[in-house]
Amino acid sequence: MTMIFTFLKRRRRKKILSQPFPTLYKVILQNEFPLFLKLPSEQQKVLEDLIQVFLAEKQFEGCKGFEISDEIRVLVAAQACTLLIGNKQREFSKLKSILIYPKHYYSKSEQISEHGIVTVSEQTVLGQSWEQGLVSLSWESTKRGAANMKDGRNVVIHEFAHQLDQEDGHANGLPVLRSSCRYEAWKSVLGKEYSRLQNRVEKGKKTIMDAYGATNPAEFFAVASECFFEKPRQLKRHRPELYGELKTFYGQDPVVYHSI
C-alpha cells in the first residue's frame, strides 16, 4: 500500500512540475521576497518547484472573513519551502491546512494548578503549529517577515520548523534526522546551547537569538532556525557548533547567500 501511495504521489508531483512556474508567482518573489534574488539560480529553481508542489497540495483558509490571494499563498509557501531547499526528500508530510488571519489574533489557554484551580489566560498570537497538520499565521507578520530576512524573526520559518519537529508526533526540539548516528551530536549541541540561552536570559544578558527560545527545547529549535536563516553570520561566529548542526539538518549554508 505504501509503495502504491508513493508511486501515485510521485506521478502527481511530476504532473504538477510539468507546468511552467507562473509569471505572477515569479514577480511576487522578485518584488516581495528579497532572499529569492540572493539564491543561486539552481536553488531558485528548486524553490520554485517546492512552491508549486506546496501550493498544489496544501489548503489555505482565510479567517475572520480574510480573503486569500496569490500574494498570500506564494509568500507563505516561499518562506516555508526555504527550509526544504537543501533536502528535497524532507517535506511537511503531515501538514494539510494553513489558516491565515489578517493580523495578530488571540488564543485562550487553560492551566490547572496543583490544587485543581483552573486559570484561563488570553495571549496575543502571530502564529501556531499543531501536530494534527495545521498551521495558523498572521498575514501582517508573514508579509513583514518576507520583506526583512535579516532581523532574526520570521513567523513562517518558526512555525514550519515546528512542523518539521512534529513529524514524529512530538514537538520536543528533536526532529527526524537523516541518519541515526546524528542524534547524539544533536542532543549534545542543542542541549548545551539551550541551557546557555536560558542562563543568559535569566541573567538579563544580550543574546543572538530571541529570548523566547529559552521557553522549552521545541521553541529553542524554532527560534534557532529563524536565526540560522536570517542571522547566519552572527550565529556561525558566536555559536559555531549550533550553526554546524543546523547546516547539516537543513542541508544549506545561508552565510553564502547572505553575503551576496
ABEGO torsion letter per residue (X at the ends): XAAAAAAAAAAAAAAAAABBBBAAAAAAAAAABAAAAABBAAAAAAAAAAAAAAAAABBBBBBGGBBBBAAAAAAAAAAAAAAAAABAABBBAABABBBBBABBBBBBBBBBBAAGBBBBBBBBBABBBBAAGBBBBBAAAAAAAAABAAAGBBAAAAAAAAAAAAAAGBBAGBBBBABAAAAAAAAAAAAAAAAAAAAAAAAGBBBABBAAAAABAAAAAAAAAAAAAABAAAAAAABAAAAAAAAAAAGBBAAAAAAX
